[in-house]
Amino acid sequence: MTMLKEGRPTAPQAVAEEHVAPATATGNRALMLEEPLIFEIGSADTTGVDFAEVPKVKSRFGNLARKDAIGLPGLSEQETVRHYTRLSRQNYAIDLGLFPLGSCTMKHNPRLNEKVARMPGFADLHPLAPQSTVQGALAVIHELAQWLVTLTGMHSVAMSPKAGAHGELCGLLAIRAALEARGDARSVVLVPESAHGTNPATAAFCGYKVEDIPATPDGRVDLEALKSRLGPDVAAVMITNPNTCGLFERDMKTISDAVHAAGAFVYCDGANFNAIVGRVRPGDLGVDAMHINLHKTFSTPHGGGGPGSGPVVLSQALAPFAPLPFVEKQGDRFVLVEEESVEDHHGGSFGRMVAFHGQMGMFTRALAYILSHGADGLRQVSGDAVLNANYILRSLSDVLDAPFGGSGPCMHEALFSDKGLAEGFTTLDIAKGLIDEGFHPMTMYFPLVVHGAMLVEPTETESKAALDQFIMALRSLAERAKAGDEALKGAPYHAPRRRLDETLAARKPVLVWTEPELAEAAE
Amino acid sequence: MRYLPLTDADRQEMLSVIGSASVDDLFVDVPVQARLPGTIVGLPDHASELAVERHMAKLARQNLSAGEAPFFLGAGAYRHHVPASVDHLIQRGEFLTAYTPYQPEIAQGTLQVLFEFQTQVARLLGCDVANASMYDGSTACWEAIGMARRITKRGKALLSSGLHPHYVSVAKTMAKFTGDALVHEAPKLDAATDIDALVASIDKDTSCVVVQYPDILGRIADLTPLANAAHEAGALLVAVVTEPVALGAIAAPGHMGADIVVGEGQSLGVGLQFGGPYLGLFGCKQKYVRQMPGRLCGETVDAAGQRGFVLTLSTREQHIRREKATSNICTNSGLCALAFSIHMTLLGEKGLRELATLNHALAVEAADRLAKVPGVRLLNDAFFNEFTLILSKDARDVVRNLADRGVLGGVSLGRLFPDAADIGNGLVVAVTETVTAEDVETFAKALEEELA
């Protein structure tokens, strides 16, 4: 309780309405603090670090000493802590509340995982340290690999891909290497319309021609269209299952059989593996390669855009082509197989994808999460993820159009459309309205097969109370958008910033800070 | 199962709203043959927080961490002291547990950091612009080669023999599928870099020349002649920096005419982490910005006229251009970029220059001391904090034996270049501010005994 000088507790006094929110001299609003750029508050002479005295030696830079000012402002430690703490408060995060991004899977990030990843025995290891000194780290990679292989029912796993899209690249490279090994030059990859944009980009990056496969009216791959397109020029089909409409591809096994009969391979985008983990093994469905986003299914923090981690499980047919390096258990020792040992027993490998061994810091976190859940817990994970999504789907389908809501349960995410909103109101308005309600918006306008798509993924780590509050907020916004409440078009009102001009940013890109006088002179 | 908040009563209540009898019924679209009846056989059930921590700590103890030994490894990953406030700040939940900033109104924290990061990186590399980070240095290097192909419409890249061999391997893997021709030879144990040879090899089919600075043997050289030769032939110069701290002391590649400068940002803020996650740096000249891969953050204003930041130029990216995108990259290394940026802010111009000077001085002292060991010769005279020693024995064996003595004494060229038998006696040694005079003495004595 606040005390006045006299020691008496304070109490609010009646204030006239127009005095409720006067502007402040600083632009700050109590705990909401505006923060300038480091270039506007730092200086070249300020530093937050102390170093030992530099020994006097004659430098060996040749004639390459850096002479001009670099232009890097410094802040003291206190100023640094304040700068980044203030900035952090302008971010929404899963630690603040529900983050229902469909297809992105934002779930609780346990702090045990952070503690484990920071153990010096993991965090302070050099990637090229002698193998005798890193046996525990190689054991972590091996143990996590065993879990991934067993959970997916696949033959082996490539651990090094750095993110989901990098994993797609790995899977397609393995497919291409396998085809080349049998002297089979194929040029086309088939990608359903509902696929992540990374899928066609990856296929193109591997030198393939990309062709779309349409979706059926109930949001799944058109089996007949797919079958009729299969031929000797098709290298692979890339399927997301469960797909981006939140639906399980019922015909997956039939699709796989047809693809294999045509001499091609099945790539599965495993971004949504959390919907089926512990209940369905992709290997049983005929998948040849699938990446697993460790940050999605196994809860490694996404950190405002990364790091990710995208190990790829491979079928027996593709395993010999897996990238280097990888870990093998030889007797009671773990061996990191690198280029130097490749001639002996891994001649088929398509090579190296990344300088070192992948995202070790993510492996420790994912393994800690997996061990915490265990086989029983992971089965409950998929159960609760699907339960939560269906609860949202059914609780809102009277106010929001659910294009595939009639065809049974969804998987881990619920899909709605903008159908039925008042003229001129869009999915964007609902999303920005959610910001004012204290939620991160759902995924907007994806998948492309649905007009004005809203893809909501609650995940398994949300409580019923959190879901009920979110449902209440979204229900209210849907009703406002149906009633034509113009105020909604101005949302958000309570965020650190109002709607930002993204068109201006793209038309006149300003990507680095320039001293105001220089910026002015340039105009 | 402590991370799952639903109670059985909640589940029953929710199922009744849905109109299903059980959770298993929600999986009705999965064909019966593909459904597992119970938990997967052969895997253990859930464990307590204490049990998991014990298990992981046991595995961690089976490693010899860098801080427990005299430590001299570099070759693309460097051990630096990271101020405590860096890790403290990146663990704030609002940074740690945020997603890609697709909703800028509630992601200004991440976006402003990325804008500051882009500016810091561009200035450090000597480039006009930089992106908001990539996976790591090796993949950034490959992306630069792809970008040069798009700009020049040519498909032959000349890779310097001083380029990190793992970066070369990554490029070779990708080139097999894109059809780029890559020209590369393993380095010779020679103090001179291959810049003259590269200049002579540039022709009308060359898309770019890729040169590392300082290179894998720690050598440094002026890149200006190479940039000029490349530009005369209509090719680009791509420079690769694996030790960004060096740029606090030596000239920036962008200022020597490099068109694209990529790098590994791990040195600042990120830590060794057994190889990842790391941080790809990527800068280029302004005129090439629309061919750049990865995320970009730009300045704009909001509806009330206030300055703000957004992800921009996304029409280059996979979610809009799909198969025509500049790359398939979706994730960047946001949290590592944050760590880098905080570390850089703590250092500032003054701190970075001091750190770089200190690294160099300690490396010079160590190089001179180690060169006095019988059977050791210092290869390169010009270097930053890493240099190459030529030993009287195969360095692979020496490194293994030193490890048994508790000394982590550098990276052998034999491990890095398994196919180049003639450089097997080369040992790449890195010295940073974390190395003490005592460490150097221990290393020197152990080396002396090993070579005796």
Chai-1 contact restraints between the chains, C-beta under 6 A:
chainA,res_idxA,chainB,res_idxB,connection_type,confidence,min_distance_angstrom,max_distance_angstrom,comment,restraint_id
A,L37,B,E116,contact,1.0,0.0,6.0,A-B,restraint_1
A,I38,B,E116,contact,1.0,0.0,6.0,A-B,restraint_2
A,I38,B,T345,contact,1.0,0.0,6.0,A-B,restraint_3
A,A44,B,E349,contact,1.0,0.0,6.0,A-B,restraint_4
A,D45,B,K350,contact,1.0,0.0,6.0,A-B,restraint_5
A,T46,B,G348,contact,1.0,0.0,6.0,A-B,restraint_6
A,T47,B,G348,contact,1.0,0.0,6.0,A-B,restraint_7
A,T47,B,K350,contact,1.0,0.0,6.0,A-B,restraint_8
A,T47,B,G351,contact,1.0,0.0,6.0,A-B,restraint_9
A,G48,B,L346,contact,1.0,0.0,6.0,A-B,restraint_10
A,V49,B,P83,contact,1.0,0.0,6.0,A-B,restraint_11
A,V49,B,L346,contact,1.0,0.0,6.0,A-B,restraint_12
A,V49,B,L347,contact,1.0,0.0,6.0,A-B,restraint_13
A,V49,B,G351,contact,1.0,0.0,6.0,A-B,restraint_14
A,F51,B,E354,contact,1.0,0.0,6.0,A-B,restraint_15
A,F51,B,L358,contact,1.0,0.0,6.0,A-B,restraint_16
A,V54,B,T357,contact,1.0,0.0,6.0,A-B,restraint_17
A,V54,B,L358,contact,1.0,0.0,6.0,A-B,restraint_18
A,V54,B,A361,contact,1.0,0.0,6.0,A-B,restraint_19
A,P55,B,A361,contact,1.0,0.0,6.0,A-B,restraint_20
A,P55,B,E365,contact,1.0,0.0,6.0,A-B,restraint_21
A,V57,B,A361,contact,1.0,0.0,6.0,A-B,restraint_22
A,V57,B,V364,contact,1.0,0.0,6.0,A-B,restraint_23
A,R60,B,V364,contact,1.0,0.0,6.0,A-B,restraint_24
A,R60,B,A382,contact,1.0,0.0,6.0,A-B,restraint_25
A,R60,B,F383,contact,1.0,0.0,6.0,A-B,restraint_26
A,F61,B,I250,contact,1.0,0.0,6.0,A-B,restraint_27
A,G62,B,A382,contact,1.0,0.0,6.0,A-B,restraint_28
A,L64,B,I220,contact,1.0,0.0,6.0,A-B,restraint_29
A,L64,B,I250,contact,1.0,0.0,6.0,A-B,restraint_30
A,L64,B,A251,contact,1.0,0.0,6.0,A-B,restraint_31
A,R66,B,A249,contact,1.0,0.0,6.0,A-B,restraint_32
A,R66,B,I250,contact,1.0,0.0,6.0,A-B,restraint_33
A,R66,B,A251,contact,1.0,0.0,6.0,A-B,restraint_34
A,I70,B,R123,contact,1.0,0.0,6.0,A-B,restraint_35
A,I70,B,E349,contact,1.0,0.0,6.0,A-B,restraint_36
A,G71,B,R123,contact,1.0,0.0,6.0,A-B,restraint_37
A,L72,B,G348,contact,1.0,0.0,6.0,A-B,restraint_38
A,L72,B,E349,contact,1.0,0.0,6.0,A-B,restraint_39
A,P73,B,G348,contact,1.0,0.0,6.0,A-B,restraint_40
A,G74,B,G348,contact,1.0,0.0,6.0,A-B,restraint_41
A,G74,B,K350,contact,1.0,0.0,6.0,A-B,restraint_42
A,G74,B,G351,contact,1.0,0.0,6.0,A-B,restraint_43
A,L75,B,T345,contact,1.0,0.0,6.0,A-B,restraint_44
A,E77,B,S85,contact,1.0,0.0,6.0,A-B,restraint_45
A,T80,B,T345,contact,1.0,0.0,6.0,A-B,restraint_46
A,T80,B,L346,contact,1.0,0.0,6.0,A-B,restraint_47
A,V81,B,S85,contact,1.0,0.0,6.0,A-B,restraint_48
A,Y84,B,L89,contact,1.0,0.0,6.0,A-B,restraint_49
A,Y84,B,I342,contact,1.0,0.0,6.0,A-B,restraint_50
A,L87,B,G109,contact,1.0,0.0,6.0,A-B,restraint_51
A,L87,B,Q112,contact,1.0,0.0,6.0,A-B,restraint_52
A,S88,B,R92,contact,1.0,0.0,6.0,A-B,restraint_53
A,S88,B,E94,contact,1.0,0.0,6.0,A-B,restraint_54
A,S88,B,F95,contact,1.0,0.0,6.0,A-B,restraint_55
A,S88,B,G109,contact,1.0,0.0,6.0,A-B,restraint_56
A,Q90,B,Q108,contact,1.0,0.0,6.0,A-B,restraint_57
A,Q90,B,G109,contact,1.0,0.0,6.0,A-B,restraint_58
A,N91,B,E94,contact,1.0,0.0,6.0,A-B,restraint_59
A,N91,B,A98,contact,1.0,0.0,6.0,A-B,restraint_60
A,N91,B,A107,contact,1.0,0.0,6.0,A-B,restraint_61
A,N91,B,G109,contact,1.0,0.0,6.0,A-B,restraint_62
A,N91,B,T110,contact,1.0,0.0,6.0,A-B,restraint_63
A,Y92,B,I106,contact,1.0,0.0,6.0,A-B,restraint_64
A,A93,B,G93,contact,1.0,0.0,6.0,A-B,restraint_65
A,A93,B,E94,contact,1.0,0.0,6.0,A-B,restraint_66
A,A93,B,T97,contact,1.0,0.0,6.0,A-B,restraint_67
A,A93,B,A98,contact,1.0,0.0,6.0,A-B,restraint_68
A,I94,B,T97,contact,1.0,0.0,6.0,A-B,restraint_69
A,D95,B,G93,contact,1.0,0.0,6.0,A-B,restraint_70
A,D95,B,T97,contact,1.0,0.0,6.0,A-B,restraint_71
A,M106,B,Y99,contact,1.0,0.0,6.0,A-B,restraint_72
A,H108,B,Y3,contact,1.0,0.0,6.0,A-B,restraint_73
A,N109,B,T97,contact,1.0,0.0,6.0,A-B,restraint_74
A,L112,B,E49,contact,1.0,0.0,6.0,A-B,restraint_75
A,V116,B,M56,contact,1.0,0.0,6.0,A-B,restraint_76
A,M119,B,A60,contact,1.0,0.0,6.0,A-B,restraint_77
A,P120,B,S65,contact,1.0,0.0,6.0,A-B,restraint_78
A,P120,B,G67,contact,1.0,0.0,6.0,A-B,restraint_79
A,G121,B,A60,contact,1.0,0.0,6.0,A-B,restraint_80
A,G121,B,R61,contact,1.0,0.0,6.0,A-B,restraint_81
A,G121,B,N63,contact,1.0,0.0,6.0,A-B,restraint_82
A,G121,B,S65,contact,1.0,0.0,6.0,A-B,restraint_83
A,F122,B,A60,contact,1.0,0.0,6.0,A-B,restraint_84
A,A123,B,G271,contact,1.0,0.0,6.0,A-B,restraint_85
A,A123,B,Q273,contact,1.0,0.0,6.0,A-B,restraint_86
A,D124,B,S65,contact,1.0,0.0,6.0,A-B,restraint_87
A,D124,B,A66,contact,1.0,0.0,6.0,A-B,restraint_88
A,D124,B,G67,contact,1.0,0.0,6.0,A-B,restraint_89
A,D124,B,L272,contact,1.0,0.0,6.0,A-B,restraint_90
A,L125,B,N63,contact,1.0,0.0,6.0,A-B,restraint_91
A,L125,B,S65,contact,1.0,0.0,6.0,A-B,restraint_92
A,L125,B,L272,contact,1.0,0.0,6.0,A-B,restraint_93
A,L125,B,F274,contact,1.0,0.0,6.0,A-B,restraint_94
A,H126,B,A66,contact,1.0,0.0,6.0,A-B,restraint_95
A,H126,B,L73,contact,1.0,0.0,6.0,A-B,restraint_96
A,H126,B,A77,contact,1.0,0.0,6.0,A-B,restraint_97
A,H126,B,L272,contact,1.0,0.0,6.0,A-B,restraint_98
A,P127,B,A77,contact,1.0,0.0,6.0,A-B,restraint_99
A,P127,B,F274,contact,1.0,0.0,6.0,A-B,restraint_100
A,P127,B,G275,contact,1.0,0.0,6.0,A-B,restraint_101
A,L128,B,L73,contact,1.0,0.0,6.0,A-B,restraint_102
A,L128,B,A75,contact,1.0,0.0,6.0,A-B,restraint_103
A,L128,B,V411,contact,1.0,0.0,6.0,A-B,restraint_104
A,P130,B,V399,contact,1.0,0.0,6.0,A-B,restraint_105
A,P130,B,R400,contact,1.0,0.0,6.0,A-B,restraint_106
A,P130,B,A403,contact,1.0,0.0,6.0,A-B,restraint_107
A,S132,B,A403,contact,1.0,0.0,6.0,A-B,restraint_108
A,T133,B,L64,contact,1.0,0.0,6.0,A-B,restraint_109
A,T133,B,A403,contact,1.0,0.0,6.0,A-B,restraint_110
A,V134,B,N63,contact,1.0,0.0,6.0,A-B,restraint_111
A,Q135,B,Q62,contact,1.0,0.0,6.0,A-B,restraint_112
A,G136,B,L59,contact,1.0,0.0,6.0,A-B,restraint_113
A,G136,B,A60,contact,1.0,0.0,6.0,A-B,restraint_114
A,G136,B,Q62,contact,1.0,0.0,6.0,A-B,restraint_115
A,G136,B,N63,contact,1.0,0.0,6.0,A-B,restraint_116
A,A137,B,N63,contact,1.0,0.0,6.0,A-B,restraint_117
A,A137,B,F274,contact,1.0,0.0,6.0,A-B,restraint_118
A,A139,B,L59,contact,1.0,0.0,6.0,A-B,restraint_119
A,V140,B,L59,contact,1.0,0.0,6.0,A-B,restraint_120
A,T150,B,L43,contact,1.0,0.0,6.0,A-B,restraint_121
A,K162,B,Y135,contact,1.0,0.0,6.0,A-B,restraint_122
A,A163,B,T331,contact,1.0,0.0,6.0,A-B,restraint_123
A,A165,B,N328,contact,1.0,0.0,6.0,A-B,restraint_124
A,A165,B,I329,contact,1.0,0.0,6.0,A-B,restraint_125
A,A165,B,C330,contact,1.0,0.0,6.0,A-B,restraint_126
A,R176,B,F177,contact,1.0,0.0,6.0,A-B,restraint_127
A,G197,B,Q318,contact,1.0,0.0,6.0,A-B,restraint_128
A,G197,B,H319,contact,1.0,0.0,6.0,A-B,restraint_129
A,G197,B,R322,contact,1.0,0.0,6.0,A-B,restraint_130
A,T198,B,Q318,contact,1.0,0.0,6.0,A-B,restraint_131
A,T198,B,N328,contact,1.0,0.0,6.0,A-B,restraint_132
A,T198,B,C330,contact,1.0,0.0,6.0,A-B,restraint_133
A,P200,B,R322,contact,1.0,0.0,6.0,A-B,restraint_134
A,P200,B,E323,contact,1.0,0.0,6.0,A-B,restraint_135
A,A201,B,Q318,contact,1.0,0.0,6.0,A-B,restraint_136
A,A201,B,R322,contact,1.0,0.0,6.0,A-B,restraint_137
A,A201,B,A325,contact,1.0,0.0,6.0,A-B,restraint_138
A,A201,B,N328,contact,1.0,0.0,6.0,A-B,restraint_139
A,T202,B,N328,contact,1.0,0.0,6.0,A-B,restraint_140
A,A204,B,E323,contact,1.0,0.0,6.0,A-B,restraint_141
A,F205,B,N328,contact,1.0,0.0,6.0,A-B,restraint_142
A,C206,B,F177,contact,1.0,0.0,6.0,A-B,restraint_143
A,G207,B,F177,contact,1.0,0.0,6.0,A-B,restraint_144
A,G207,B,T178,contact,1.0,0.0,6.0,A-B,restraint_145
A,V210,B,E323,contact,1.0,0.0,6.0,A-B,restraint_146
A,F248,B,D29,contact,1.0,0.0,6.0,A-B,restraint_147
A,F248,B,V30,contact,1.0,0.0,6.0,A-B,restraint_148
A,R250,B,D29,contact,1.0,0.0,6.0,A-B,restraint_149
A,R279,B,L36,contact,1.0,0.0,6.0,A-B,restraint_150
A,V280,B,V30,contact,1.0,0.0,6.0,A-B,restraint_151
A,V280,B,A34,contact,1.0,0.0,6.0,A-B,restraint_152
A,D284,B,A34,contact,1.0,0.0,6.0,A-B,restraint_153
A,L285,B,A34,contact,1.0,0.0,6.0,A-B,restraint_154
A,P301,B,L96,contact,1.0,0.0,6.0,A-B,restraint_155
A,P301,B,T97,contact,1.0,0.0,6.0,A-B,restraint_156
A,H302,B,Y99,contact,1.0,0.0,6.0,A-B,restraint_157
A,G303,B,L96,contact,1.0,0.0,6.0,A-B,restraint_158
A,G303,B,G334,contact,1.0,0.0,6.0,A-B,restraint_159
A,G303,B,L335,contact,1.0,0.0,6.0,A-B,restraint_160
A,G304,B,F95,contact,1.0,0.0,6.0,A-B,restraint_161
A,G304,B,A98,contact,1.0,0.0,6.0,A-B,restraint_162
A,G304,B,T110,contact,1.0,0.0,6.0,A-B,restraint_163
A,G304,B,G334,contact,1.0,0.0,6.0,A-B,restraint_164
A,G305,B,T100,contact,1.0,0.0,6.0,A-B,restraint_165
A,G305,B,N332,contact,1.0,0.0,6.0,A-B,restraint_166
A,G305,B,G334,contact,1.0,0.0,6.0,A-B,restraint_167
A,G306,B,T331,contact,1.0,0.0,6.0,A-B,restraint_168
A,G306,B,N332,contact,1.0,0.0,6.0,A-B,restraint_169
A,G306,B,S333,contact,1.0,0.0,6.0,A-B,restraint_170
A,G306,B,G334,contact,1.0,0.0,6.0,A-B,restraint_171
A,P307,B,P277,contact,1.0,0.0,6.0,A-B,restraint_172
A,P307,B,S333,contact,1.0,0.0,6.0,A-B,restraint_173
A,G308,B,T331,contact,1.0,0.0,6.0,A-B,restraint_174
A,E339,B,P418,contact,1.0,0.0,6.0,A-B,restraint_175
A,E340,B,P418,contact,1.0,0.0,6.0,A-B,restraint_176
A,G351,B,T173,contact,1.0,0.0,6.0,A-B,restraint_177
A,R352,B,S169,contact,1.0,0.0,6.0,A-B,restraint_178
A,R352,B,V170,contact,1.0,0.0,6.0,A-B,restraint_179
A,R352,B,T173,contact,1.0,0.0,6.0,A-B,restraint_180
A,V354,B,S138,contact,1.0,0.0,6.0,A-B,restraint_181
A,V354,B,T139,contact,1.0,0.0,6.0,A-B,restraint_182
A,A355,B,G76,contact,1.0,0.0,6.0,A-B,restraint_183
A,A355,B,D136,contact,1.0,0.0,6.0,A-B,restraint_184
A,A355,B,S138,contact,1.0,0.0,6.0,A-B,restraint_185
A,A355,B,H166,contact,1.0,0.0,6.0,A-B,restraint_186
A,F356,B,G275,contact,1.0,0.0,6.0,A-B,restraint_187
A,F356,B,G276,contact,1.0,0.0,6.0,A-B,restraint_188
A,H357,B,G275,contact,1.0,0.0,6.0,A-B,restraint_189
A,G358,B,G276,contact,1.0,0.0,6.0,A-B,restraint_190
A,Q359,B,G276,contact,1.0,0.0,6.0,A-B,restraint_191
A,Q359,B,P277,contact,1.0,0.0,6.0,A-B,restraint_192
A,M360,B,Q273,contact,1.0,0.0,6.0,A-B,restraint_193
A,M360,B,F274,contact,1.0,0.0,6.0,A-B,restraint_194
A,M360,B,G275,contact,1.0,0.0,6.0,A-B,restraint_195
A,M360,B,G276,contact,1.0,0.0,6.0,A-B,restraint_196
A,G361,B,Q273,contact,1.0,0.0,6.0,A-B,restraint_197
A,G361,B,P277,contact,1.0,0.0,6.0,A-B,restraint_198
A,A368,B,V52,contact,1.0,0.0,6.0,A-B,restraint_199
A,A368,B,M56,contact,1.0,0.0,6.0,A-B,restraint_200
A,L371,B,A47,contact,1.0,0.0,6.0,A-B,restraint_201
A,L371,B,V52,contact,1.0,0.0,6.0,A-B,restraint_202
A,S372,B,V52,contact,1.0,0.0,6.0,A-B,restraint_203
A,H373,B,H46,contact,1.0,0.0,6.0,A-B,restraint_204
A,G374,B,P44,contact,1.0,0.0,6.0,A-B,restraint_205
A,G374,B,D45,contact,1.0,0.0,6.0,A-B,restraint_206
A,G374,B,H46,contact,1.0,0.0,6.0,A-B,restraint_207
A,A375,B,T39,contact,1.0,0.0,6.0,A-B,restraint_208
A,A375,B,I40,contact,1.0,0.0,6.0,A-B,restraint_209
A,A375,B,L43,contact,1.0,0.0,6.0,A-B,restraint_210
A,A375,B,D45,contact,1.0,0.0,6.0,A-B,restraint_211
A,D376,B,T39,contact,1.0,0.0,6.0,A-B,restraint_212
A,D376,B,D45,contact,1.0,0.0,6.0,A-B,restraint_213
A,D376,B,H46,contact,1.0,0.0,6.0,A-B,restraint_214
A,G377,B,M1,contact,1.0,0.0,6.0,A-B,restraint_215
A,G377,B,H46,contact,1.0,0.0,6.0,A-B,restraint_216
A,R379,B,T39,contact,1.0,0.0,6.0,A-B,restraint_217
A,Q380,B,M1,contact,1.0,0.0,6.0,A-B,restraint_218
A,Q380,B,L4,contact,1.0,0.0,6.0,A-B,restraint_219
A,G383,B,V23,contact,1.0,0.0,6.0,A-B,restraint_220
A,D384,B,L4,contact,1.0,0.0,6.0,A-B,restraint_221
A,D384,B,L6,contact,1.0,0.0,6.0,A-B,restraint_222
A,V386,B,L26,contact,1.0,0.0,6.0,A-B,restraint_223
A,L387,B,M14,contact,1.0,0.0,6.0,A-B,restraint_224
A,L387,B,V23,contact,1.0,0.0,6.0,A-B,restraint_225
A,N390,B,I18,contact,1.0,0.0,6.0,A-B,restraint_226
A,N390,B,L26,contact,1.0,0.0,6.0,A-B,restraint_227
A,Y391,B,M14,contact,1.0,0.0,6.0,A-B,restraint_228
A,R394,B,V17,contact,1.0,0.0,6.0,A-B,restraint_229
A,R394,B,I18,contact,1.0,0.0,6.0,A-B,restraint_230
A,G408,B,V28,contact,1.0,0.0,6.0,A-B,restraint_231
A,P409,B,L26,contact,1.0,0.0,6.0,A-B,restraint_232
A,I435,B,E105,contact,1.0,0.0,6.0,A-B,restraint_233
A,I435,B,I106,contact,1.0,0.0,6.0,A-B,restraint_234
A,P441,B,Q103,contact,1.0,0.0,6.0,A-B,restraint_235
A,E460,B,L4,contact,1.0,0.0,6.0,A-B,restraint_236
A,T461,B,Y3,contact,1.0,0.0,6.0,A-B,restraint_237
A,S463,B,P5,contact,1.0,0.0,6.0,A-B,restraint_238
A,K464,B,D10,contact,1.0,0.0,6.0,A-B,restraint_239
A,P492,B,E105,contact,1.0,0.0,6.0,A-B,restraint_240
A,A495,B,E105,contact,1.0,0.0,6.0,A-B,restraint_241
A,A495,B,I106,contact,1.0,0.0,6.0,A-B,restraint_242
A,P496,B,Q108,contact,1.0,0.0,6.0,A-B,restraint_243
A,R497,B,E105,contact,1.0,0.0,6.0,A-B,restraint_244
A,R497,B,Q108,contact,1.0,0.0,6.0,A-B,restraint_245
A,R497,B,D302,contact,1.0,0.0,6.0,A-B,restraint_246
A,R497,B,G308,contact,1.0,0.0,6.0,A-B,restraint_247
A,R498,B,D302,contact,1.0,0.0,6.0,A-B,restraint_248
A,R498,B,A303,contact,1.0,0.0,6.0,A-B,restraint_249
A,R498,B,A304,contact,1.0,0.0,6.0,A-B,restraint_250
A,R499,B,A303,contact,1.0,0.0,6.0,A-B,restraint_251
A,L500,B,P104,contact,1.0,0.0,6.0,A-B,restraint_252
A,L500,B,T300,contact,1.0,0.0,6.0,A-B,restraint_253
A,L500,B,D302,contact,1.0,0.0,6.0,A-B,restraint_254
A,L500,B,G308,contact,1.0,0.0,6.0,A-B,restraint_255
A,L500,B,V310,contact,1.0,0.0,6.0,A-B,restraint_256
A,D501,B,T300,contact,1.0,0.0,6.0,A-B,restraint_257
A,D501,B,V301,contact,1.0,0.0,6.0,A-B,restraint_258
A,E502,B,V310,contact,1.0,0.0,6.0,A-B,restraint_259
A,L504,B,T300,contact,1.0,0.0,6.0,A-B,restraint_260
A,A505,B,G298,contact,1.0,0.0,6.0,A-B,restraint_261
A,A505,B,T300,contact,1.0,0.0,6.0,A-B,restraint_262
A,A505,B,V310,contact,1.0,0.0,6.0,A-B,restraint_263
A,A505,B,T312,contact,1.0,0.0,6.0,A-B,restraint_264
A,A506,B,T312,contact,1.0,0.0,6.0,A-B,restraint_265
A,A506,B,L313,contact,1.0,0.0,6.0,A-B,restraint_266
A,P509,B,G298,contact,1.0,0.0,6.0,A-B,restraint_267
A,P509,B,T312,contact,1.0,0.0,6.0,A-B,restraint_268
A,V510,B,G298,contact,1.0,0.0,6.0,A-B,restraint_269
A,V510,B,E299,contact,1.0,0.0,6.0,A-B,restraint_270
A,L511,B,Q118,contact,1.0,0.0,6.0,A-B,restraint_271
A,L511,B,V129,contact,1.0,0.0,6.0,A-B,restraint_272
A,L511,B,L296,contact,1.0,0.0,6.0,A-B,restraint_273
A,L511,B,G298,contact,1.0,0.0,6.0,A-B,restraint_274
A,V512,B,Q118,contact,1.0,0.0,6.0,A-B,restraint_275
A,V512,B,T119,contact,1.0,0.0,6.0,A-B,restraint_276
A,V512,B,A122,contact,1.0,0.0,6.0,A-B,restraint_277
A,V512,B,V129,contact,1.0,0.0,6.0,A-B,restraint_278
A,W513,B,T119,contact,1.0,0.0,6.0,A-B,restraint_279
